[in-house]
Amino acid sequence: MTDVQSCQGCFFKRCPDRVLKVFAYIILITALYITCFVTTTLSKPGGPIFALFVLVILALVAGMLLKIVRIPPMLGMLLVGIALSNIPKVKEWTSLDAKISSDLKTISLMIILMKGGLSLDIMDIKRVGFAVIRLAFLPCFVEATVFAIMSVLLLKLPWIWAFLLGFVIAAVTPAIIVPCLDELKKRKFKIEENNITTMLISASSFDDVVAISAYMVCLSSAFSSDKPLYLQIIQGPLEILIGIALGTLLGIVLWVIPPANSDKVDSRIRTALILVLGLCSVFGMSHLNFNGSGPLSVIVMSLTAIKGWGEDQLVTDVVDKLWILGEPLLFGLVGRDIQFEFITLEILWKSLIVIFVALFFRLGAAFAAVSWTNLTVKEKIFVSFSWIPKATVQAAIGSYALAVAVEKNADEIVVEYSRTIVTVAVLIILISAPLGSILMYFTAPLLLERIDTGHCQLAEGEEEEEDEQENDENV
């Protein structure tokens, strides 16, 4: 092997897999853009293909750089979107039609909901106990209620829009919690022996489902204010029932079509079917004015389908890979919705007060939710801090009301309410994502016990001796 090949091998071994994957996607996107550039004028500066190319590439790079220094990557993606929509000349070159932006955010929403549905495991409740349910429901409803009350008082939102905002903010994000837990596990903290890992991951997934379902109820009521009162009352519960029924039906259909066997082709057909059915559900229900039913049906369909399949790694892998592109697209587009010309200093400081007051109550509710467990007081405090980070759901549904308002050509006051929700959603991401991850990393040595490393080293030494003895015997 030459010195050059040796250096190349050394470089690629040291380079993290995540970085290499990002570079692979950058090369793929660049190649596709060059192809479009020479075949259509839509790829020129000012065209939608150029705008999407710049947004996704810069968001991927920004996310990768922040990931290296252990800062949640979605913050960089958000900031890229904010910059592209507020720097005058850049804004002109990267302008994007509101309908295109809305549809792309809806597709990204479908991907993250499907990803969540495929990862849900009902059996985790039996393994960990009722604490998962308490942790999923109690902090979510407490924070949403406090947020709604404060929003009515300070932000002057109507009650239905205040609760709509509350449930946007109330969802926690596994996208930050899981990497933090993995890092703490590598640092030999006791988070698996006492079921902290299983509890947090399971409860965070159920928490998102609860928040999204409640959000969809409020969304339906907010956009049915022109209907008779009895229709407004039944609209939300009706959409939940339709979403659950449709998702269950589609999930059962996917059990039998295609027929279950070990053939890899069937997994590819399953992947194509679940993605197409997810898109049909979201856009079809929106067309029928059941905006809350579509996203909920995607979660239920994914959960039902994966239970019937048992385990299909190809479907999960494909959805995970789609999210690698969906994440920068979603966060970048949400960042683009933040336009400084529509934000006043008054809205900013009032929003910050609402956010920190609600977070304070959320901490207390999370501590109370795990009070009837065998965790120590310090471990319960750590769980409370772990329940701070927010990002993915806020980006996914924070701008959904604005997208619906644009699609329906809603009144200016409704668009203003929707912009307020987007602004607060972005603020909570920028504040809670780094705050939560920092608290998890830096309070772990104070709040969690470490695994007995001496015992681990002894066990590893014994295993090595056994391996050597086996090798000697083989010789």
C-alpha positions as CSV (number, residue, x, y, z in Angstrom):
1,M,0.0,0.0,0.0
2,T,1.4,3.4,-0.9
3,D,1.8,6.3,1.5
4,V,-1.0,8.2,-0.3
5,Q,-3.4,5.3,0.1
6,S,-2.4,4.9,3.7
7,C,-3.1,8.6,4.4
8,Q,-6.5,8.4,2.6
9,G,-7.5,5.3,4.6
10,C,-6.4,7.1,7.8
11,F,-8.5,10.2,6.9
12,F,-11.7,8.2,6.2
13,K,-11.3,6.1,9.3
14,R,-11.1,9.2,11.5
15,C,-13.8,11.1,9.7
16,P,-17.2,10.5,11.4
17,D,-19.8,8.5,9.5
18,R,-22.3,11.4,9.9
19,V,-19.9,13.8,8.1
20,L,-19.3,11.4,5.2
21,K,-23.1,10.9,4.8
22,V,-23.6,14.6,4.7
23,F,-20.9,15.0,2.1
24,A,-22.6,12.2,0.1
25,Y,-25.9,14.0,0.1
26,I,-24.2,17.3,-0.8
27,I,-22.6,15.7,-3.8
28,L,-25.9,14.1,-4.8
29,I,-27.9,17.3,-4.5
30,T,-25.2,19.3,-6.3
31,A,-25.1,16.8,-9.2
32,L,-28.9,17.0,-9.5
33,Y,-28.8,20.8,-9.4
34,I,-26.2,20.9,-12.2
35,T,-28.4,18.7,-14.3
36,C,-31.4,20.9,-13.7
37,F,-29.3,24.1,-14.3
38,V,-28.4,23.0,-17.8
39,T,-32.0,21.9,-18.6
40,T,-34.3,24.5,-17.2
41,T,-34.4,28.2,-16.3
42,L,-36.0,27.4,-13.0
43,S,-32.5,26.7,-11.7
44,K,-31.2,30.2,-12.3
45,P,-30.9,32.6,-9.3
46,G,-34.5,33.7,-8.4
47,G,-35.9,30.4,-9.4
48,P,-37.4,27.8,-7.0
49,I,-34.8,25.0,-7.7
50,F,-32.0,27.5,-7.1
51,A,-33.6,28.6,-3.8
52,L,-34.1,25.0,-2.6
53,F,-30.5,24.0,-3.6
54,V,-29.0,26.9,-1.6
55,L,-31.3,26.3,1.4
56,V,-30.6,22.6,1.7
57,I,-26.9,22.7,1.0
58,L,-26.3,25.6,3.5
59,A,-28.6,24.0,6.1
60,L,-26.8,20.6,5.8
61,V,-23.4,22.3,6.2
62,A,-24.5,24.5,9.1
63,G,-26.0,21.5,10.9
64,M,-22.9,19.4,10.3
65,L,-20.6,22.1,11.8
66,L,-22.8,22.6,14.9
67,K,-23.0,18.8,15.3
68,I,-19.2,18.6,15.5
69,V,-19.2,21.0,18.5
70,R,-22.1,19.1,20.1
71,I,-24.7,21.8,19.5
72,P,-28.1,20.6,18.1
73,P,-27.8,20.8,14.3
74,M,-31.3,22.1,13.8
75,L,-30.3,25.4,15.3
76,G,-27.9,26.0,12.4
77,M,-30.5,25.0,9.9
78,L,-33.0,27.4,11.4
79,L,-30.5,30.3,11.3
80,V,-29.7,29.6,7.7
81,G,-33.4,29.9,6.8
82,I,-33.7,33.1,8.9
83,A,-30.6,34.6,7.1
84,L,-31.9,33.7,3.6
85,S,-35.2,35.4,4.2
86,N,-33.9,38.6,5.8
87,I,-30.7,39.6,3.9
88,P,-32.1,41.8,1.1
89,K,-30.1,40.7,-2.0
90,V,-30.0,37.1,-0.9
91,K,-33.8,37.1,-0.2
92,E,-34.3,38.2,-3.8
93,W,-32.1,35.4,-5.2
94,T,-33.6,32.7,-3.1
95,S,-37.3,33.7,-3.2
96,L,-39.7,30.8,-3.0
97,D,-43.4,30.6,-3.7
98,A,-45.5,30.3,-0.6
99,K,-47.5,27.3,-2.0
100,I,-44.3,25.4,-2.8
101,S,-42.9,26.2,0.6
102,S,-46.1,25.0,2.3
103,D,-46.3,21.8,0.3
104,L,-42.6,20.9,1.1
105,K,-43.1,21.6,4.8
106,T,-46.2,19.3,4.7
107,I,-44.1,16.5,3.0
108,S,-41.4,17.0,5.7
109,L,-44.1,16.8,8.4
110,M,-45.3,13.5,6.9
111,I,-41.8,12.1,7.0
112,I,-41.1,13.0,10.7
113,L,-44.6,11.7,11.8
114,M,-44.0,8.4,9.9
115,K,-40.6,8.1,11.5
116,G,-42.1,8.6,14.9
117,G,-44.9,6.1,14.3
118,L,-42.5,3.4,13.1
119,S,-40.4,3.9,16.2
120,L,-43.2,3.7,18.8
121,D,-43.4,0.6,20.9
122,I,-46.5,0.0,23.0
123,M,-44.7,-2.7,25.0
124,D,-42.4,-0.1,26.5
125,I,-45.3,1.0,28.7
126,K,-45.5,-2.5,30.2
127,R,-41.7,-2.7,30.7
128,V,-41.3,0.8,32.4
129,G,-44.8,1.1,33.9
130,F,-47.4,3.9,34.2
131,A,-44.6,6.5,34.6
132,V,-44.3,6.7,30.8
133,I,-48.0,7.7,30.5
134,R,-47.7,10.3,33.3
135,L,-44.5,11.8,31.8
136,A,-46.1,11.9,28.3
137,F,-49.4,13.6,29.5
138,L,-48.8,15.6,32.6
139,P,-46.0,18.0,31.6
140,C,-47.6,18.4,28.1
141,F,-51.0,19.5,29.4
142,V,-49.6,21.6,32.2
143,E,-47.3,23.6,30.0
144,A,-49.9,24.0,27.2
145,T,-52.4,25.3,29.7
146,V,-50.0,27.8,31.3
147,F,-48.8,28.8,27.9
148,A,-52.4,29.4,26.7
149,I,-53.2,31.5,29.8
150,M,-50.1,33.6,29.4
151,S,-50.6,34.0,25.7
152,V,-54.1,35.4,26.2
153,L,-52.9,37.8,28.8
154,L,-49.7,39.0,27.1
155,L,-49.9,38.1,23.4
156,K,-53.6,38.9,23.2
157,L,-54.4,35.7,21.3
158,P,-58.0,34.3,21.3
159,W,-58.4,31.2,23.6
160,I,-58.4,28.7,20.8
161,W,-55.3,30.1,19.2
162,A,-53.6,30.3,22.6
163,F,-54.2,26.6,23.2
164,L,-53.1,26.0,19.6
165,L,-49.8,27.7,20.4
166,G,-49.6,25.9,23.8
167,F,-49.7,22.4,22.2
168,V,-47.1,23.5,19.6
169,I,-44.7,24.4,22.4
170,A,-45.6,21.5,24.7
171,A,-44.0,18.7,22.7
172,V,-40.5,17.5,23.6
173,T,-38.0,16.3,20.9
174,P,-36.4,12.8,20.9
175,A,-34.0,14.2,18.3
176,I,-32.0,15.9,21.0
177,I,-32.8,13.7,24.0
178,V,-31.6,10.4,22.3
179,P,-28.1,11.7,21.2
180,C,-27.6,13.2,24.7
181,L,-28.5,9.8,26.3
182,D,-26.2,8.0,24.0
183,E,-23.3,10.3,25.0
184,L,-24.0,9.8,28.7
185,K,-24.1,6.1,28.2
186,K,-20.6,6.2,26.6
187,R,-19.5,8.2,29.6
188,K,-20.6,5.3,31.9
189,F,-23.5,7.0,33.7
190,K,-26.2,4.8,35.1
191,I,-29.2,5.5,32.9
192,E,-30.1,2.1,31.6
193,E,-30.0,0.1,34.9
194,N,-32.7,2.3,36.4
195,N,-34.8,2.5,33.1
196,I,-34.2,6.2,32.6
197,T,-33.2,5.7,29.0
198,T,-36.3,3.6,28.1
199,M,-38.6,5.9,30.1
200,L,-37.4,9.1,28.4
201,I,-37.3,7.7,24.8
202,S,-40.7,6.0,25.1
203,A,-42.4,8.9,26.9
204,S,-41.0,11.4,24.4
205,S,-42.5,9.6,21.5
206,F,-45.9,9.3,23.2
207,D,-45.6,13.0,24.3
208,D,-45.3,14.0,20.6
209,V,-48.4,12.0,19.6
210,V,-50.4,13.6,22.5
211,A,-49.3,17.1,21.6
212,I,-49.9,16.7,17.9
213,S,-53.3,15.2,18.4
214,A,-54.4,18.1,20.8
215,Y,-52.9,20.6,18.3
216,M,-55.0,19.1,15.5
217,V,-58.2,19.5,17.5
218,C,-57.4,23.1,18.2
219,L,-56.4,23.7,14.6
220,S,-59.8,22.3,13.4
221,S,-61.7,24.6,15.7
222,A,-59.6,27.6,14.8
223,F,-60.4,27.3,11.1
224,S,-64.1,26.4,11.6
225,S,-65.1,29.6,13.4
226,D,-67.4,30.5,10.5
227,K,-69.4,27.3,11.0
228,P,-72.3,26.8,13.4
229,L,-71.4,26.3,17.1
230,Y,-72.4,22.6,17.2
231,L,-70.1,21.9,14.2
232,Q,-67.2,23.8,15.8
233,I,-67.7,21.6,18.9
234,I,-67.6,18.3,17.1
235,Q,-65.1,19.2,14.4
236,G,-62.0,18.5,16.6
237,P,-63.1,15.1,18.0
238,L,-64.5,14.1,14.6
239,E,-61.1,14.7,12.9
240,I,-59.4,12.6,15.6
241,L,-61.8,9.7,15.0
242,I,-61.4,10.0,11.2
243,G,-57.6,10.1,11.5
244,I,-57.5,7.1,13.8
245,A,-59.9,5.1,11.7
246,L,-58.2,6.0,8.4
247,G,-54.7,5.2,9.8
248,T,-55.8,1.9,11.3
249,L,-57.5,0.9,8.0
250,L,-54.5,1.8,5.9
251,G,-52.1,0.0,8.4
252,I,-54.2,-3.2,8.2
253,V,-54.2,-3.0,4.4
254,L,-50.4,-2.8,4.5
255,W,-50.3,-6.1,6.6
256,V,-51.7,-8.1,3.6
257,I,-50.5,-6.0,0.6
258,P,-48.0,-7.2,-0.5
259,P,-48.1,-10.7,1.0
260,A,-45.7,-11.1,4.0
261,N,-42.6,-13.2,3.2
262,S,-38.9,-12.8,3.4
263,D,-38.5,-11.5,-0.1
264,K,-36.7,-8.2,-0.2
265,V,-38.8,-6.9,-3.1
266,D,-41.8,-6.9,-0.8
267,S,-40.1,-4.6,1.6
268,R,-39.4,-2.2,-1.2
269,I,-43.1,-2.3,-2.2
270,R,-44.0,-1.8,1.4
271,T,-41.8,1.3,1.6
272,A,-43.2,2.8,-1.6
273,L,-46.8,2.1,-0.5
274,I,-46.5,3.5,3.0
275,L,-44.9,6.7,1.7
276,V,-47.5,7.2,-1.1
277,L,-50.4,6.5,1.3
278,G,-48.9,8.9,3.8
279,L,-48.8,11.7,1.2
280,C,-52.3,10.9,0.0
281,S,-53.6,11.0,3.6
282,V,-52.1,14.4,4.5
283,F,-52.9,16.2,1.2
284,G,-56.2,14.4,0.7
285,M,-57.6,15.2,4.1
286,S,-56.4,18.8,3.8
287,H,-58.3,19.0,0.5
288,L,-61.4,17.7,2.2
289,N,-61.0,20.4,5.0
290,F,-60.0,17.8,7.6
291,N,-56.6,19.3,8.2
292,G,-56.1,17.4,11.5
293,S,-57.0,14.0,10.3
294,G,-54.2,13.6,7.8
295,P,-51.1,14.0,10.1
296,L,-52.8,11.8,12.8
297,S,-53.6,9.1,10.3
298,V,-49.9,8.9,9.2
299,I,-48.8,8.2,12.8
300,V,-51.6,5.6,13.3
301,M,-50.9,3.9,9.9
302,S,-47.2,3.7,10.6
303,L,-47.7,2.3,14.1
304,T,-50.3,-0.2,12.9
305,A,-48.3,-1.3,9.9
306,I,-45.0,-2.0,11.9
307,K,-46.9,-4.0,14.5
308,G,-48.3,-6.2,11.7
309,W,-45.0,-6.6,10.0
310,G,-43.1,-7.4,13.2
311,E,-39.9,-5.7,12.0
312,D,-39.0,-4.4,8.6
313,Q,-35.6,-2.7,8.7
314,L,-35.7,-1.6,5.1
315,V,-38.8,0.6,5.6
316,T,-37.4,2.1,8.7
317,D,-34.0,2.7,7.0
318,V,-35.5,4.4,4.0
319,V,-37.7,6.8,6.1
320,D,-34.6,7.6,8.3
321,K,-32.6,8.4,5.2
322,L,-35.4,10.6,3.8
323,W,-35.3,12.5,7.1
324,I,-31.6,13.4,6.5
325,L,-32.9,15.6,3.6
326,G,-36.2,16.3,5.3
327,E,-34.6,17.8,8.4
328,P,-32.6,20.6,6.7
329,L,-35.5,21.3,4.4
330,L,-38.1,21.6,7.2
331,F,-36.0,23.7,9.6
332,G,-34.7,25.8,6.8
333,L,-38.2,26.5,5.5
334,V,-39.5,27.3,9.0
335,G,-36.6,29.7,9.4
336,R,-37.6,31.4,6.2
337,D,-41.0,32.1,7.7
338,I,-39.3,34.4,10.3
339,Q,-39.3,37.8,8.7
340,F,-38.0,40.6,10.9
341,E,-40.4,43.2,9.3
342,F,-43.3,41.4,10.9
343,I,-41.7,41.0,14.4
344,T,-41.8,43.8,17.0
345,L,-39.7,44.2,20.1
346,E,-42.9,44.0,22.2
347,I,-43.8,40.5,20.8
348,L,-40.2,39.3,21.5
349,W,-40.0,40.3,25.1
350,K,-43.6,39.1,25.8
351,S,-42.9,35.8,24.1
352,L,-39.7,35.3,26.2
353,I,-41.7,35.9,29.4
354,V,-44.4,33.4,28.3
355,I,-41.7,30.8,27.3
356,F,-39.7,30.9,30.6
357,V,-42.8,30.9,32.8
358,A,-44.2,27.9,31.0
359,L,-40.9,26.1,31.2
360,F,-40.8,26.6,34.9
361,F,-44.2,24.9,35.3
362,R,-43.1,22.1,32.9
363,L,-40.1,21.3,35.1
364,G,-42.4,20.9,38.1
365,A,-44.9,18.8,36.2
366,A,-42.1,16.5,34.9
367,F,-40.7,16.0,38.4
368,A,-44.2,15.2,39.7
369,A,-44.8,12.7,36.9
370,V,-41.8,10.6,38.0
371,S,-42.4,11.0,41.7
372,W,-44.0,7.6,42.1
373,T,-41.0,5.7,40.8
374,N,-37.9,4.2,42.3
375,L,-35.7,7.0,41.0
376,T,-33.7,9.1,43.5
377,V,-34.4,12.8,43.9
378,K,-31.4,13.7,41.8
379,E,-32.4,11.3,39.0
380,K,-35.9,12.9,39.0
381,I,-34.3,16.3,38.6
382,F,-32.3,15.0,35.7
383,V,-35.4,13.6,34.1
384,S,-37.0,17.1,34.5
385,F,-34.1,18.8,32.7
386,S,-34.3,16.1,30.0
387,W,-37.9,17.2,29.3
388,I,-36.8,20.8,28.3
389,P,-35.5,20.3,24.7
390,K,-37.9,21.2,21.9
391,A,-37.3,21.3,18.1
392,T,-38.7,18.8,15.7
393,V,-42.4,19.0,16.4
394,Q,-42.3,22.8,16.8
395,A,-40.7,23.0,13.3
396,A,-43.1,20.4,11.9
397,I,-46.4,21.8,13.1
398,G,-45.4,25.4,14.2
399,S,-45.8,26.6,10.6
400,Y,-48.7,24.3,9.7
401,A,-51.3,26.8,10.8
402,L,-49.7,29.4,8.6
403,A,-49.7,27.0,5.7
404,V,-53.4,26.3,6.1
405,A,-54.1,30.0,6.4
406,V,-52.2,30.7,3.1
407,E,-54.0,27.8,1.4
408,K,-57.4,29.0,2.5
409,N,-56.7,32.7,1.8
410,A,-57.6,33.4,5.4
411,D,-58.2,36.9,6.9
412,E,-55.2,39.1,7.7
413,I,-55.8,38.7,11.5
414,V,-55.7,34.9,11.1
415,V,-52.4,35.1,9.2
416,E,-51.1,37.4,12.0
417,Y,-52.0,34.8,14.6
418,S,-50.3,32.2,12.5
419,R,-47.1,34.3,12.2
420,T,-47.1,34.8,16.0
421,I,-47.2,31.0,16.4
422,V,-44.2,30.5,14.0
423,T,-42.2,33.3,15.8
424,V,-42.8,31.7,19.2
425,A,-42.1,28.2,17.9
426,V,-38.7,29.3,16.5
427,L,-37.8,31.2,19.7
428,I,-38.6,28.1,21.9
429,I,-36.3,26.0,19.6
430,L,-33.5,28.5,19.8
431,I,-33.8,28.7,23.6
432,S,-34.8,25.2,24.7
433,A,-32.7,23.0,22.4
434,P,-29.3,24.3,23.5
435,L,-30.5,24.8,27.1
436,G,-31.8,21.3,27.5
437,S,-28.8,19.6,26.0
438,I,-26.4,21.7,28.1
439,L,-28.3,20.9,31.3
440,M,-28.3,17.2,30.4
441,Y,-24.6,17.1,29.7
442,F,-23.3,19.3,32.6
443,T,-25.7,18.2,35.4
444,A,-25.2,14.5,34.7
445,P,-22.0,14.3,36.9
446,L,-23.9,16.0,39.7
447,L,-27.2,14.1,39.4
448,L,-26.4,10.6,38.1
449,E,-24.3,7.8,39.4
450,R,-21.5,6.3,37.4
451,I,-21.1,2.6,36.6
452,D,-18.3,0.9,38.6
453,T,-15.5,1.3,35.9
454,G,-13.2,-0.9,38.0
455,H,-15.7,-3.8,37.8
456,C,-16.1,-3.2,34.1
457,Q,-12.4,-3.2,33.4
458,L,-12.0,-6.4,35.5
459,A,-14.8,-8.0,33.4
460,E,-13.2,-6.9,30.2
461,G,-9.8,-8.3,31.4
462,E,-11.4,-11.6,32.2
463,E,-13.1,-11.8,28.8
464,E,-9.7,-11.0,27.1
465,E,-8.0,-13.8,29.1
466,E,-10.8,-16.2,28.0
467,D,-10.3,-15.2,24.4
468,E,-6.5,-15.8,24.7
469,Q,-7.1,-19.3,26.3
470,E,-9.5,-20.2,23.4
471,N,-6.9,-19.0,20.9
472,D,-4.2,-21.1,22.6
473,E,-6.5,-24.2,22.5
474,N,-7.2,-23.7,18.9
475,V,-3.4,-23.4,18.1
